[in-house]
Amino acid sequence: MPCLDIKDGRVVKGVHFVNLKDAGDPVAAARAYTEDGADELAFLDITATVEKRKTTLETVKKVAGATKLPLTVGGGIASVEDAQAVLAAGADRISVASAAYRSPELIDRLAAAFGPEKVVIAIDVDRSANTPSGYEVYIDGGRTPTGTDAVAWAVEAVKRGAGIVLPTSKACDGAKNGYDLPLIKMLKDKVCVPVVASGGAGAPEHFLAAARAGADILLAASVFHLGEIRISALKKYLQENGVAVNPVW
């Protein structure tokens, strides 16, 4: 699942959520990933929340028009109406994070309106000695600590109707040293919905480790954007190591 982090209409990528650098045109990227065998795409308008604006619908429409892959869109979605507009623009799922944390009832409303299968709860986390799980929820694009236990919040979000959990480890993001495997394992033990591995992939072995830790979807950004790992080659590697993958057509 390649992730298009969008800022000012362009794909960007940083390390630990900062030092963002341009990584290309989102429409061209969507086409390339479709051709190389991606199963789905993520589109995250990463500054929508902190800039207090809605998701850039025109860019969503362009990306959705460039691919037939399922598209998950997040950033700036704070109401059922926002979600409806994003879905109407071509998204297949909507991802909520900060707005859902501030108003958990939003998850209930979204699940009731569109079904849990269309609702992704995205959780930016960092390691913390002050929470039971050792992970703390961050909001506002990873800028604001909340003091809330990340695993407990994931469990609540799923109870409210979230159909997928997408945790991104701030400590691992962009570092290319591997996914946060203890976090993945902990979440898989606590929730009964698909868990996305996000933040830290740098080599094929990292994707394999995440799959073996229980991740249902393997998300990455910079290694795909920079051409360091081809999706078609990664799928072959995973299959050779016993991981069931969708075929590359």
Secondary structure, 3 states (H helix, E strand, C coil): CEEEEEECCEEEEEECCEEEEEEECHHHHHHHHHHCCCCCEEEEECCCCCCCCCCCHHHHHHHHHCCCCCEEEECCCCCHHHHHHHHHCCCCEEEECHHHHHCCHHHHHHHHHHCHHHEEEEEEEEECCCCCCCEEEEECCCCEEEEEEHHHHHHHHHHHCCCEEEEEECCCCCCCCCCCHHHHHHHHHHCCCCEEEECCCCCHHHHHHHHHHCCCEECECHHHHCCCCCHHHHHHHHHHCCCCCCCCC
